[in-house]
Amino acid sequence: MSKFLRFETIIYPLWRREMPPAIRPFVDTLFNHVAPAYADKNPPQSPQEMARFLVDWEIITDSDLQSLSNALEAVTVTITDVDRDTQPRMHNGSPVRLPAQWEQTERVLISWGRMYPKMWKMHAQMAEAVSQVAVAEILAPTDLWARAIAVYLQARGRANMDNIHCLVLRTDDIWIRDYGPIIGIADDGGRVAVNPIYDVLPQYPQADDNGMGARWAAHHDIALQPLNLHAEGGNVWSDGDGTLIMSSQIFYSNRYYTRDTMLDYLHQIFHFEKAIITPRLTLEETGHVDLLVKLGTADTVFLSKAQSFSTEEVLRKVKRLFERETNAKGDAYNIVELPTPPLYANWLTYSIRRGYTNALTVNKQVLVPVFGIAQDDIALRLYDEHMPDDYTIIPIDSTVGINGGGAVHCMTKEVPFVG
């Protein structure tokens, strides 16, 4: 297979896109050969049907249908329904502090990619790693889907099932980093769910993604603070101590703001003294900062290294920016450059950028995306060398997930612990 031109799984529900009625039957037939598109509108309704789904799509391959059906009925993990009609209580509007990822985490949210059979393994790896040190809160659209996920994790035998909690809360897609609530801490010590506008892919129906933050906050009785910006969680890092790092995508998405008016508004929502605004990557759809920068500690920043013609100018600018910048406390940054795998085109349409900065830190673990290439070992070694000694570096196979334009960080959302 060509290293540049590839024909791999597309991690977007293409079958949901609007199209002329005359070609809809043909498209539906085509997609049902390569993805379980039929199960989107007509999901399994019984343990027997779900067992057949899991076997037909080779998600579980070492169990007969009857045993699998019995296991689905006998699931004992925590499964909780979210009332879609419950309204969240509103925050009083005062600014909140955004914790750093290295602070204590209570849970990590994952919206399970049930429509992408090849994604189940990646999501399982993330849930398994998280479950060793925090609650892995998995979102599924029905109780039966939640049971299927639990049975899959039990069959793999690598998760701490006591820390696997399932929420029956419908979402449209897997990119929970971007539509999920950004959890801050109010001055009184309580959590606040900051809820931006999410509408970055207007060609897909995403009303459930846009409404997820408010429904989740209401379920957990966490105050809600609207953020009247077109913004995504993948475009903000915080050191928890006065520094925010974003890319210039925030201005592309909100063109009626200048830099000054944008920062003035953000100061109304968040406590911070300094904002560092990086350029955004070229030939990359999201523009998010987590595809080229990761904060490891308050004064250690991992950057994607300029290694190709298409990224050289932008990534050199990013490096120079952090060479002259300090954090809000005045500390210079220790810059660690991670390898940047080359760009490739999926189905001649999607430009795919792989980056090792798209990683999640949770309770002294760093979940790092890997792609089955030689640069993986270099990236893992650099994390191991430059994160604190008591941190564990865990590789997460992201070879399928990256075809949607993101990896570990994009598919998870941490919720800080409050004592």
C-alpha positions in Angstrom: 0.0 0.0 0.0 1.2 3.5 -0.8 2.6 5.4 2.2 0.9 8.6 1.0 -2.3 7.4 -0.7 -4.3 5.1 1.5 -7.7 3.5 1.6 -8.4 2.9 5.2 -11.4 3.0 7.6 -13.1 6.5 7.6 -14.0 7.4 11.2 -17.0 9.6 10.3 -20.6 8.4 9.8 -20.7 9.2 6.1 -24.0 7.4 5.8 -25.7 10.2 7.8 -24.9 12.9 5.3 -27.7 14.4 3.2 -27.8 13.2 -0.4 -30.3 13.0 -3.2 -33.1 10.4 -2.5 -32.4 8.7 -5.8 -28.9 7.5 -4.7 -29.7 6.9 -1.0 -30.6 3.1 -1.5 -27.3 2.5 -3.4 -25.3 4.4 -0.7 -27.0 2.5 2.1 -26.2 -0.8 0.5 -22.6 0.2 -0.1 -22.0 1.3 3.5 -23.7 -1.8 5.0 -21.0 -3.9 3.3 -18.2 -2.0 5.1 -19.8 -0.6 8.3 -22.9 -1.4 10.4 -24.7 1.6 9.1 -28.0 -0.2 9.4 -27.5 -0.5 13.2 -27.4 3.3 13.5 -31.1 3.7 12.8 -32.2 0.2 13.6 -30.0 -1.0 16.5 -30.2 -4.5 18.0 -33.2 -4.8 20.3 -32.5 -8.0 22.2 -29.5 -9.8 23.7 -29.7 -12.3 20.8 -29.6 -9.6 18.2 -26.7 -7.9 19.9 -24.8 -11.1 20.1 -25.3 -11.6 16.4 -24.0 -8.1 15.8 -20.9 -8.7 17.9 -20.1 -11.9 16.1 -21.0 -10.8 12.5 -18.7 -7.8 12.8 -15.9 -9.9 14.5 -15.9 -7.7 17.6 -16.0 -10.9 19.7 -14.8 -14.0 17.9 -14.3 -16.6 20.6 -17.8 -17.1 21.9 -21.0 -18.8 20.6 -24.2 -16.8 20.2 -26.0 -18.4 23.2 -23.1 -17.8 25.6 -22.7 -14.3 24.4 -26.5 -13.6 24.7 -26.4 -15.0 28.3 -23.4 -12.8 29.1 -25.2 -9.7 27.8 -28.1 -10.4 30.2 -25.8 -11.1 33.2 -23.7 -7.9 33.0 -23.1 -6.4 36.5 -21.2 -3.2 35.7 -22.8 0.2 36.6 -25.2 1.3 33.9 -27.0 4.6 34.5 -29.7 6.2 32.4 -29.4 10.0 31.9 -32.7 11.8 31.9 -32.6 14.0 28.7 -35.3 16.3 30.2 -33.5 17.3 33.4 -32.2 20.8 33.2 -28.8 21.7 34.7 -28.5 24.3 37.4 -26.6 27.4 36.1 -23.3 28.7 37.4 -23.3 32.3 38.8 -21.1 33.5 35.9 -17.9 34.1 37.9 -14.6 32.9 36.3 -13.4 29.4 37.0 -9.9 27.8 37.1 -9.1 25.2 34.5 -7.1 22.4 36.2 -4.0 20.9 34.6 -4.2 17.3 33.4 -1.5 16.3 35.9 -3.9 17.2 38.8 -6.0 14.5 40.3 -8.6 13.1 38.0 -11.9 11.5 39.1 -13.1 10.1 35.8 -12.5 10.1 32.1 -15.3 10.3 29.6 -15.3 8.1 26.4 -18.0 8.1 23.8 -17.8 4.6 22.4 -17.4 4.2 18.7 -20.0 1.5 18.3 -20.5 2.1 14.6 -16.9 1.5 13.9 -16.0 -2.2 14.7 -12.3 -1.5 14.2 -12.4 1.2 16.8 -13.6 -1.0 19.6 -10.0 -2.2 20.3 -8.7 1.4 20.6 -11.5 2.5 22.9 -10.9 -0.6 25.0 -7.2 0.1 25.4 -8.1 3.6 26.6 -10.8 2.4 29.0 -8.5 -0.3 30.4 -5.7 2.1 31.1 -7.9 4.7 32.7 -9.7 2.1 34.8 -6.5 1.3 36.6 -6.4 4.8 38.2 -9.8 6.4 37.7 -13.3 5.8 36.6 -13.8 5.2 32.9 -17.2 6.7 32.2 -18.4 5.3 28.9 -21.2 6.8 26.9 -23.6 4.6 25.0 -27.0 5.4 23.4 -28.9 2.4 24.9 -28.7 0.0 27.8 -28.1 -2.8 25.4 -25.1 -1.1 23.7 -23.7 -0.4 27.2 -24.0 -4.1 28.0 -22.2 -5.0 24.8 -19.3 -2.7 25.7 -19.1 -4.2 29.2 -19.1 -7.8 27.8 -16.4 -6.9 25.3 -14.2 -5.4 28.1 -14.9 -8.4 30.3 -13.9 -10.7 27.5 -10.6 -8.9 27.0 -9.9 -9.2 30.8 -7.7 -6.2 31.1 -10.0 -3.6 32.7 -10.7 -2.9 36.4 -14.4 -3.5 35.9 -15.2 -1.8 39.2 -14.1 1.4 37.6 -16.1 0.9 34.3 -19.3 3.0 34.5 -21.6 3.3 31.6 -23.9 6.2 31.0 -26.9 5.8 28.6 -26.5 9.2 27.0 -26.8 9.5 23.2 -24.1 11.3 21.3 -23.5 11.6 17.5 -19.9 10.7 17.4 -16.7 9.8 19.3 -14.9 13.2 19.5 -15.9 13.9 23.1 -12.9 16.1 23.8 -14.4 18.7 21.5 -18.1 18.6 22.3 -17.8 17.5 26.0 -17.9 20.0 28.9 -14.7 21.7 29.8 -14.6 21.2 33.6 -13.4 24.1 35.7 -13.2 24.7 39.4 -15.2 27.6 40.9 -13.9 29.8 43.7 -16.0 27.9 46.2 -14.3 24.6 45.2 -17.2 23.2 43.2 -17.0 21.9 39.6 -18.4 23.9 36.7 -19.1 22.5 33.3 -18.1 25.1 30.7 -20.2 24.4 27.6 -19.1 25.9 24.3 -21.0 25.9 21.0 -20.2 22.8 19.0 -21.0 22.9 15.3 -17.8 22.3 13.5 -19.2 19.7 11.0 -22.4 21.2 9.7 -22.7 18.4 7.0 -23.5 15.9 9.8 -26.4 15.9 12.3 -24.7 16.8 15.6 -27.5 18.1 17.9 -26.9 15.3 20.4 -23.2 16.2 20.5 -24.0 19.9 21.0 -26.4 19.0 23.8 -24.3 16.4 25.6 -22.5 18.9 27.9 -25.7 20.2 29.5 -27.3 16.7 29.8 -24.2 15.3 31.4 -23.9 18.3 33.8 -27.5 17.9 34.9 -27.0 14.2 35.5 -24.0 14.8 37.8 -25.5 18.0 39.4 -22.7 20.1 38.1 -23.3 23.8 37.5 -23.3 24.8 33.8 -21.6 27.8 32.4 -22.3 28.5 28.7 -19.4 29.6 26.6 -20.7 31.6 23.7 -17.9 30.7 21.4 -17.5 28.2 18.6 -14.8 26.3 20.4 -13.6 22.8 21.1 -11.8 21.2 24.0 -9.0 20.0 21.8 -8.0 23.6 21.4 -7.1 24.5 25.0 -4.4 23.4 27.3 -4.1 24.8 30.9 -1.3 24.5 33.4 -3.9 25.1 36.2 -1.9 28.1 37.4 -2.6 31.0 35.1 -1.6 29.8 31.6 -3.8 28.9 28.7 -2.5 27.6 25.4 -4.6 27.7 22.3 -4.1 27.8 18.5 -5.2 30.6 16.2 -8.2 28.4 15.2 -10.1 30.2 17.9 -10.1 33.3 15.7 -10.9 31.4 12.5 -14.0 29.9 14.3 -15.1 33.2 15.8 -14.2 35.9 13.2 -16.2 38.6 14.9 -13.6 38.7 17.7 -10.3 40.4 17.7 -7.5 39.1 19.9 -8.3 41.7 22.5 -12.0 41.2 22.6 -11.5 37.4 22.6 -9.2 37.6 25.6 -11.5 40.0 27.4 -14.4 37.5 27.0 -12.3 34.5 28.0 -11.3 36.4 31.1 -15.0 36.5 32.0 -15.1 32.7 31.9 -11.7 31.5 33.1 -9.1 32.6 35.6 -5.8 33.1 33.8 -3.0 35.6 33.5 -1.5 34.6 30.2 -2.7 33.2 26.9 -0.2 31.7 24.4 -1.7 31.5 20.9 0.1 29.2 18.5 -0.3 29.0 14.7 -2.5 26.2 13.5 -1.3 23.3 11.3 -1.7 23.5 7.6 -3.6 20.8 5.7 -5.4 19.7 8.9 -9.1 20.1 9.4 -9.5 20.8 13.1 -6.8 23.4 13.7 -6.6 22.2 17.3 -3.6 22.9 19.5 -3.5 19.3 20.8 -2.2 18.1 17.5 1.0 20.1 17.8 1.5 20.8 21.5 1.1 18.9 24.8 1.8 20.3 28.3 3.7 17.7 30.3 4.3 19.7 33.4 4.0 23.4 34.2 7.3 24.1 32.5 7.7 21.1 30.1 6.1 21.3 26.7 6.1 18.6 24.1 6.0 19.9 20.5 5.7 18.2 17.2 9.0 18.6 15.4 9.3 20.3 12.0 10.3 17.4 9.8 8.5 17.8 6.5 7.9 20.5 3.9 4.2 20.8 4.7 4.7 21.5 8.4 8.1 23.0 8.6 7.1 26.7 8.6 4.3 26.3 11.2 6.1 24.0 13.6 9.3 26.1 13.5 7.1 29.1 14.5 5.6 27.1 17.3 9.1 26.2 18.6 10.3 29.8 18.4 7.2 30.9 20.3 7.9 28.6 23.2 11.6 29.4 23.2 10.8 33.0 24.0 7.7 32.5 26.0 7.3 31.7 29.7 4.4 30.4 31.7 2.3 32.7 33.8 4.7 32.3 36.7 7.6 33.4 34.6 9.2 30.0 34.2 10.9 29.3 30.8 9.8 26.1 29.0 11.8 22.9 28.7 11.0 22.1 25.1 10.9 18.4 24.0 10.4 17.8 20.3 8.5 14.7 19.4 8.8 13.1 15.9 6.2 14.1 13.4 5.2 11.3 11.1 4.6 12.3 7.4 1.2 13.4 6.2 -0.9 10.9 4.2 -4.2 11.1 2.2 -7.0 8.7 3.0 -9.3 8.0 0.1 -7.8 10.9 -1.8 -9.9 13.2 0.3 -8.8 13.3 4.0 -5.4 14.6 4.8 -4.3 12.8 7.9 -1.7 14.2 10.3 -0.4 11.9 13.1 1.0 13.5 16.2 2.3 12.2 19.5 1.1 15.3 21.4 -2.5 14.0 21.2 -2.0 12.2 24.5 -3.9 12.1 27.8 -2.4 12.5 31.2 -4.5 10.8 34.0 -3.3 10.2 37.6 0.4 9.7 36.7 -0.2 7.8 33.5 0.3 9.2 30.0 -1.7 7.5 27.3 0.3 8.1 24.1 -1.0 7.4 20.6 1.2 5.1 18.5 0.8 4.2 14.8 2.8 1.1 14.2 5.8 3.0 12.8 9.4 3.4 13.8 8.9 6.9 15.3 6.6 5.3 18.0 9.6 4.1 20.0 11.3 7.5 19.8 8.2 9.3 21.1 7.6 6.8 23.9 11.2 7.1 25.0 11.0 11.0 25.0 7.9 10.9 27.2 9.6 8.4 29.5 12.7 10.6 29.8 11.0 14.0 30.3 7.9 13.2 32.4 8.4 12.9 36.2 10.0 9.6 37.3 6.8 8.2 38.9 4.8 8.5 35.7 3.9 5.5 33.5 3.9 5.8 29.7 1.2 3.7 28.1 1.0 3.3 24.3 -2.4 3.3 22.7 -2.7 1.8 19.2 -4.3 4.7 17.2 -3.7 3.4 13.6 -7.4 3.3 13.0 -8.6 6.2 15.0 -6.2 8.7 13.5 -8.1 8.4 10.2 -10.8 10.5 11.8 -8.2 13.3 12.4 -7.5 12.7 16.1 -6.3 10.2 18.6 -6.2 9.6 22.4 -6.7 13.2 23.6 -9.5 13.8 21.1 -11.5 10.8 22.2 -11.3 11.4 26.0 -12.4 14.1 28.4 -11.1 14.2 32.0 -13.1 15.3 35.0 -11.0 16.7 37.9 -11.4 15.3 41.4 -12.6 17.7 44.1 -12.3 16.9 47.7 
